[in-house]
Amino acid sequence: LTVVPAGAREPGNLQDWARNLRYQEAELLAEQLGPEAVIAVAHNADDQAETILYRLFASPGRRALAGIPERRGRIVRPLLGLRREELRQWLQAEGEPWREDASNSDPKFARVRARALLGEAETLHPAAVANLLQTAEDLRQEGAELEAVVGGLTAQLTTEEGELDLDGLAELPPALGGAVLRCFVEQRRPIAVPKAARVLDQALRLGRGGERRELQFEGARLSIQKGLARVLD
């Protein structure tokens, strides 16, 4: 058991600060244990459903609804397929105590309000949470296949100089073209840039002109000239 004092709380969202601190310290411990070490966290199916519901309202786009992955880097979530009540019942059967975090019932946190909405949803239909989780799983599988196609098209339309062929992009269906543009931008940025898919029409229009133009949007900036686009630093 390694106990790490949290230290002085940073201003802002308490749960975000605490979560970031936990992951930061866990990464340090895992590095000390070696390359095969993993960080197992206790997210369960209810956490997954709450995350999906919150993102439905807060983040547009298919990827936002895919939910929490079972694995990302060192982080694994072995309990993601189990409902919270199933885990409580198992602990009770084993005679194991647990501690309830008081913040889990504090409505000032968005996750707690999302939890209440899910409870209401299950009064409308008993399979509400199960259906939400299955939808997210379907989106993850479809998304993985789509990303493979998009990655291949992005490679085909990227020149040796690292520019995107906008004329070739214009031949694709708009939804697919937007996904390729987003993929091209994200390959050159350290963050997700979902807004890139939504500037497809602007990029194609600027690409039909002969003069060099810049297109700026949240997360990136493009230089466009003579049917080619590149990402600016």
C-alpha positions as CSV (number, residue, x, y, z in Angstrom):
1,L,0.0,0.0,0.0
2,T,1.4,3.4,-1.0
3,V,-0.3,6.4,0.5
4,V,0.3,9.8,-1.2
5,P,-0.7,13.0,0.6
6,A,-2.9,15.1,-1.7
7,G,-1.4,18.4,-0.6
8,A,-3.1,21.8,-1.1
9,R,-6.2,21.6,-3.4
10,E,-6.0,23.5,-6.6
11,P,-8.8,25.9,-7.5
12,G,-11.5,24.7,-9.8
13,N,-13.4,21.4,-10.0
14,L,-12.6,19.3,-7.0
15,Q,-13.3,15.9,-8.7
16,D,-11.2,16.8,-11.8
17,W,-8.3,17.9,-9.6
18,A,-8.5,14.7,-7.5
19,R,-8.8,12.5,-10.5
20,N,-5.8,14.1,-12.2
21,L,-3.7,13.7,-9.1
22,R,-4.6,10.0,-8.7
23,Y,-3.7,9.2,-12.3
24,Q,-0.5,11.2,-12.0
25,E,0.7,9.4,-8.9
26,A,-0.4,6.0,-10.2
27,E,1.6,6.6,-13.4
28,L,4.7,7.3,-11.3
29,L,4.2,4.1,-9.2
30,A,3.6,2.1,-12.4
31,E,6.9,3.4,-13.9
32,Q,8.8,2.3,-10.8
33,L,7.3,-1.3,-11.1
34,G,8.3,-1.7,-14.7
35,P,6.9,-1.7,-18.3
36,E,4.5,-4.5,-17.6
37,A,2.7,-2.8,-14.7
38,V,-0.9,-1.7,-15.2
39,I,-3.1,0.7,-13.4
40,A,-6.4,-1.0,-12.6
41,V,-9.3,1.4,-11.8
42,A,-12.8,0.6,-10.6
43,H,-15.0,2.2,-13.1
44,N,-18.2,0.1,-13.5
45,A,-21.1,-0.1,-16.0
46,D,-23.0,2.7,-14.2
47,D,-20.0,5.0,-14.4
48,Q,-19.9,4.2,-18.1
49,A,-23.6,5.1,-18.6
50,E,-23.2,8.3,-16.6
51,T,-20.2,9.3,-18.7
52,I,-22.1,8.6,-22.0
53,L,-25.2,10.6,-20.8
54,Y,-23.1,13.6,-19.8
55,R,-21.2,13.6,-23.0
56,L,-24.4,13.4,-25.0
57,F,-25.3,16.8,-23.7
58,A,-21.8,18.3,-23.4
59,S,-19.8,17.0,-26.4
60,P,-21.1,16.7,-30.0
61,G,-20.0,13.9,-32.3
62,R,-19.9,10.1,-32.5
63,R,-16.6,9.7,-30.6
64,A,-18.0,11.5,-27.5
65,L,-20.6,8.8,-27.1
66,A,-18.2,5.8,-27.3
67,G,-17.7,6.1,-23.5
68,I,-14.8,5.0,-21.4
69,P,-12.4,2.4,-23.0
70,E,-11.6,-0.8,-21.3
71,R,-7.9,-0.1,-21.8
72,R,-6.0,3.1,-22.5
73,G,-2.2,2.8,-22.2
74,R,-1.4,1.4,-18.8
75,I,-5.0,2.0,-17.5
76,V,-7.3,-1.0,-17.4
77,R,-10.9,-1.2,-16.2
78,P,-11.7,-4.8,-15.3
79,L,-15.1,-4.0,-13.7
80,L,-16.5,-2.0,-16.6
81,G,-19.1,-4.7,-17.5
82,L,-20.6,-4.9,-14.0
83,R,-23.4,-2.7,-12.6
84,R,-22.7,-0.9,-9.3
85,E,-25.4,-2.8,-7.5
86,E,-23.9,-6.2,-8.6
87,L,-20.6,-5.1,-7.0
88,R,-22.3,-4.1,-3.8
89,Q,-24.2,-7.5,-3.7
90,W,-20.9,-9.4,-4.2
91,L,-19.2,-7.4,-1.4
92,Q,-22.1,-8.1,0.9
93,A,-22.0,-11.8,0.1
94,E,-18.3,-11.9,0.8
95,G,-18.6,-9.9,4.0
96,E,-16.4,-7.1,2.7
97,P,-17.0,-3.6,3.8
98,W,-16.6,-0.5,1.6
99,R,-16.6,3.2,2.0
100,E,-19.1,5.5,0.2
101,D,-17.6,8.7,-1.0
102,A,-19.9,11.6,0.3
103,S,-19.4,13.4,-3.0
104,N,-21.3,10.6,-4.7
105,S,-24.5,12.1,-3.5
106,D,-23.7,15.8,-3.8
107,P,-25.8,17.3,-6.6
108,K,-23.3,20.1,-7.2
109,F,-21.3,17.6,-9.3
110,A,-22.5,16.9,-12.8
111,R,-21.9,13.2,-12.5
112,V,-24.3,13.0,-9.6
113,R,-27.0,14.8,-11.5
114,A,-26.4,12.4,-14.5
115,R,-26.8,9.5,-12.1
116,A,-30.2,10.8,-11.1
117,L,-31.3,11.2,-14.7
118,L,-30.3,7.5,-15.3
119,G,-32.5,6.5,-12.4
120,E,-35.4,8.3,-13.9
121,A,-34.7,6.7,-17.3
122,E,-35.0,3.2,-15.8
123,T,-38.4,4.1,-14.5
124,L,-39.4,4.8,-18.1
125,H,-37.8,1.5,-19.4
126,P,-36.1,-1.1,-17.2
127,A,-33.5,-1.7,-20.0
128,A,-32.6,2.0,-20.4
129,V,-29.0,1.7,-19.0
130,A,-28.4,-1.6,-20.8
131,N,-29.5,-0.1,-24.1
132,L,-27.4,2.9,-23.6
133,L,-24.3,0.7,-22.9
134,Q,-25.0,-1.5,-25.9
135,T,-25.3,1.6,-28.1
136,A,-22.0,2.8,-26.9
137,E,-20.4,-0.6,-27.6
138,D,-21.9,-0.6,-31.1
139,L,-20.4,2.9,-31.7
140,R,-17.0,1.8,-30.5
141,Q,-16.9,-1.2,-32.9
142,E,-18.3,0.8,-35.8
143,G,-15.9,3.7,-35.0
144,A,-12.9,1.4,-35.0
145,E,-13.7,0.1,-38.5
146,L,-14.5,3.7,-39.7
147,E,-11.2,5.0,-38.3
148,A,-9.3,2.3,-40.2
149,V,-11.0,3.4,-43.5
150,V,-10.4,7.1,-42.7
151,G,-6.8,6.4,-41.9
152,G,-6.2,4.7,-45.2
153,L,-7.9,7.5,-47.2
154,T,-5.9,10.1,-45.3
155,A,-2.7,8.4,-46.2
156,Q,-3.7,8.2,-49.9
157,L,-4.5,11.9,-50.0
158,T,-1.4,13.1,-48.2
159,T,1.4,14.2,-50.4
160,E,5.1,13.4,-49.8
161,E,5.5,17.0,-48.6
162,G,2.9,16.3,-45.9
163,E,0.0,18.3,-47.5
164,L,-3.6,17.2,-47.9
165,D,-4.9,17.0,-51.5
166,L,-8.2,19.0,-51.3
167,D,-9.2,18.1,-54.8
168,G,-9.2,14.4,-53.9
169,L,-10.9,15.2,-50.7
170,A,-13.8,16.9,-52.6
171,E,-14.5,13.6,-54.4
172,L,-15.5,11.9,-51.1
173,P,-18.9,12.0,-49.5
174,P,-19.1,15.0,-47.2
175,A,-19.2,13.0,-43.9
176,L,-16.2,10.9,-45.0
177,G,-14.4,13.9,-46.3
178,G,-14.8,15.7,-42.9
179,A,-13.5,12.6,-41.1
180,V,-10.4,12.5,-43.3
181,L,-9.8,16.2,-42.8
182,R,-10.1,15.7,-39.0
183,C,-7.7,12.7,-39.2
184,F,-5.2,14.7,-41.2
185,V,-5.2,17.5,-38.7
186,E,-5.1,15.3,-35.6
187,Q,-2.1,13.4,-36.9
188,R,-0.2,16.7,-36.6
189,R,-1.7,17.9,-33.4
190,P,-1.2,16.6,-29.8
191,I,-4.9,16.9,-29.1
192,A,-8.3,15.8,-30.5
193,V,-9.6,18.4,-33.0
194,P,-13.2,17.5,-33.7
195,K,-14.0,20.9,-35.2
196,A,-11.7,20.1,-38.1
197,A,-14.5,17.9,-39.6
198,R,-16.9,20.8,-39.6
199,V,-14.8,23.2,-41.7
200,L,-14.7,20.9,-44.7
201,D,-16.8,23.2,-46.9
202,Q,-14.6,26.2,-46.0
203,A,-11.4,24.3,-46.7
204,L,-12.6,23.1,-50.1
205,R,-13.8,26.6,-51.0
206,L,-10.5,28.2,-50.1
207,G,-8.6,25.4,-51.9
208,R,-10.3,26.4,-55.2
209,G,-8.6,29.8,-55.1
210,G,-5.0,30.5,-56.2
211,E,-3.9,32.7,-53.4
212,R,-2.6,31.4,-50.1
213,R,-5.3,31.5,-47.4
214,E,-5.4,30.6,-43.7
215,L,-8.3,28.8,-42.0
216,Q,-8.3,28.9,-38.2
217,F,-10.6,27.0,-35.9
218,E,-10.6,25.6,-32.4
219,G,-7.5,23.4,-32.0
220,A,-5.6,24.1,-35.3
221,R,-4.8,26.4,-38.2
222,L,-4.5,25.4,-41.8
223,S,-2.6,27.0,-44.7
224,I,-4.4,26.5,-48.0
225,Q,-3.2,27.2,-51.5
226,K,-3.8,25.7,-54.9
227,G,-5.8,22.7,-53.7
228,L,-3.4,21.7,-50.9
229,A,-3.7,22.2,-47.2
230,R,-1.1,21.9,-44.4
231,V,-1.3,22.3,-40.7
232,L,0.6,25.3,-39.3
233,D,2.4,25.1,-35.9
